[in-house]
Amino acid sequence: MIRILDVTDVDTFGLVPPCADPGFDHRSCDYWEDADRGSKASRLSWFGSSAPAAPAPRRVNPFGDDEDPLTPGPPANPFAAAPPVDPFAPAPAGGPAFNPLLEGRTTLADNPFAPKPKAQLGVGRDGPRKLGLLTRGLAVFGSYAKILLVDDRPTVYAQFGPLSAYPRALRLRGLYPQLPDAPLPAVISCIATTKADRGAGHAHQLVTAVCDDLAERGFAAVEAYPQAGARPDSTSAATPEFWLECGFALAVADERFPVVRRELE
């Protein structure tokens, strides 16, 4: 049985199959997201939480010197009067002005007649760094990656999205003025099959699913930027021949970095 899943959370991100070359890793690759310093390398620090460590609690003696001399700042005195507040003072940087009618409340979310704030899509700051990159456009664009599973075994991974999400693709595309300026295409930046499942046509199925999805999202075309003559394990963008088999046409016949394009219906 074949299933295709969007990568939208920690659970689906955990299904991303490993790269055939152990020196690379889809879970930490930012090659296409960073035009200058992006890397395909396996970086174990990217796989866990990216949230900063919580600061250690401050120990304070209200009757004398600070018990922790390494903690900067004056000690707090719980018996001291609170400083006066000027309700007409300008708002502090990054926050709203004080309103004495709110009586210390910090938000207006308790107004039963006001629309409730929309839940923010994504994984927040405490998720894996790569997952944050893949889900940063969920609220507007949708998912940036899909996985094809065969009998619940992750087999093929694809990464895609608007050109604005992949500065390296945008810079590479700018080298070829013969490419149409409008409408700008979506891009499939990565397509990779596990070694054990190559030759079964699963990557072609996933590309078809991605193209159908992009067409439903309103894109008129999609491009990919393969590397001619590259070994299958050393490239994340497949070969020109692969894309031609998937219904793409050769848009730029560069000897090393050709561009392939497929019009969407």
N, C-alpha and C positions, 0 to 999 in steps of 0.2 A: 504494500500500500504506500502511495506517495502522498505526502502532505507538504504544503508550503506555508511557512510561518513568517510573519513580520517580526523583526527584532525591536521590541518596544519596552522591555523591562529586564530585570535581572535574570528571570527564569529563561526567557528566550535567548538572552545574551549568553547564558551558560551552555547553550546548544551549538554555538559557533564551532564548526569543526576545526581541527588543527591544520596548519599549513603543511604541505608535503615536505617542505624544507624546514627543519626544526629551528633554523636560525631566524626565520620570519614568523610572524604571528598576527593574524587578523585582529586579535583582541587588543593589541597595543600599537597597531600600525596607524600612523597619521601622515603617511607619505603624501596623500592627495589633499589632506586638510591644511598642510603647511607647505607653502610654495617654496620655501628656502631651506628649512631644516627638517622637513618631514622624514620619517624613517619607517621602514618595514620591519625593523628588528623586533625580536622578542624581548619585551621589557616586563619582568615579573611584577615590578612595582605598580604597573597599570591595572593589574587584574583585581586588586582589592579595593578597599574604600579609598577615596581621594579626599575625604573630609579632613580638615586640620585637627590636630589633637586639642582636646579641651584644656584650657588653662588650669593650673593647679589652684585649689581654693586658697583665698587669702586669709591668713591668720592675723587677727587684730586684737590688741589689748586696749580696751576703751579707757583704761585708767593710767596708762603709761606709754612707754615707747612701743613701737611695733615689735611683736615677738619674732617676726621673720625679717631680718635686716636685708635679705636679698630681694624682697618685694618692694619695688619703688612706690613712692607716694606717701602722703601723710596718713597717720592712723585715723580711723573713723571714730567719732564720739556719738554714741546713741542718745546722749542726754542733751546734745546741742540743739538749739532751735533751727528749724529748716530755714534756709535763706529765702528772703521775700521774692515773690514772682511778679514780674511786671506783665500784665495781660496784653499790654500794647507794644511790647518789645517785638522787634522783627523776628521772624522764624529762624531757628538755628539751622545751620547748614545740614541738609539731608533730612530734615524733619519738619512737621507742621508747627505753626505758631500755637502757643498755649491758649486754650479757650476756657475761661473760668466756668462756663456753663456746663462743661463736660465733667467737672468735679474729679479731675484726675484720670479720667478714662483716656486711653490712647488711640482708640479706633472708633469708627462710626458703624461697625458691623452689627451692633445691637439694635439698629433702627429697623423695626419690623416692616416699614414701608419702603425701605431702600432695597434695590436688587442685590442678591447675594453675590459675593465675589466668585468668579469662576475658578474652579480647581485648576492648578497649573499642571500641565502634562510634562512628563519627563521623570528623571530619576533623582533629581536634586543633587546636592553637593556631596552626598555621602556614597554615591555609586561609583563603579569603576570608571576611570577617566574616558576610555574609549566608548563606553555605553553612553556617557554624557554627550559625546560628539555625535553619536548615531541618533540620539533622541532629542537633540536641541531644536529640531524643527517640527516636532510632533504637532504642536498646536496650529501650525499654519500649513506645512507641506504634507506631513504624515511621516511614516517610517523611512529610514534611509538604508535599510538592509533587509534581506530576506534569506531564509534558510530552507533548503529542500531536504526532507527526511524520507528515507526509504525504510519502511517497516520500523519507524521510530528511530532510525539511525541517521544522525546528521551526515549529509553526503556532499552538498554543494552550498557555497556561501556567495552571495552577491551584495555589493554595496553600490548605491546609486543616489541620485538626488539632483537638485538644481545646480547649475554651474557656480552659483554664489557660495555653495557649501564646500567647494573644492578649489581653492586658489591655485593649486598647481595645474589643474586642468584648464582653468581660465587663462593662466599665463601661457600654457602650451598652445591653447587654441589661438591666442593672439599672435602667434608666429605665422599663421596662415591667413592672410587677408582674403583669400579666395573663398573662405567659408562664409555662408550667409550670416548677416548680422541680426536678422529678425525673421521669424521669431527665434529667440535663443533656445537651444535644445536642452533637454536634461542630459545627464551623463551617467553611464555605468562605469564606475571607476575600478571595480574589482569583481572578478568572477573566478572562483577556485573550486576544484573538485578534489576530494581525497584520492590518493593513489589507488586504493583498492576499488574505487568505483568509476574509474575513467573508462571511456569508450562505451558507456551504456546510454548515452544521450541525455543524462539528467541535467547537465549544464545547459543544454539547449532548451529543455523544458523550463528551467528557472529563468533564462533570459526572456523567453516568450511571456512568462508570467509578469516579469518586471515591465516589459514593454506594454502589455495590456494595462497594467496598473498605471503607468505613466500617462497613457492615453486617456484614461478615465480622470486623471488629475488635470487634464487640460493641455498637456504638452503636444506639440505638433511633430517633434522629432527627438531622437536620442542619439548621442554620439559616444564612441569609445576611442581610447588612445592606446592601442597595443604597441608592443615593441617587436619589430620585425627580427626574426632569427633568434629570439630568446628561448632559453630552455623552459619547458613548462613549469618547472619548480621555482624558477627565478623571477617570474613575472606575475603580477597580480591582475594584469589586464588581458591575459590570453594572447593569442596570435592573430594576425590579420585573417588567416584562413578560417579560424574558428568563427569570427564575426561574419564573414561572408556566408558561411553555412547557416548562420542564424538569420539570414535575410537582410543583413546590412550591405551597403554599397561602399566602395572605396571612394572617399571624398577627397583625400589628399594622398598621393602616392609617394610619400617621403620614403627614402631608402631605409631609415632607421625608425622613425616615429610617424607612421602613417596615421591618418584619421579615417575612421569608418562611421557611417551615418545611416540611420534608418528612419524613414518617414513613418509617422504613426497615424492611424486612422481612428 
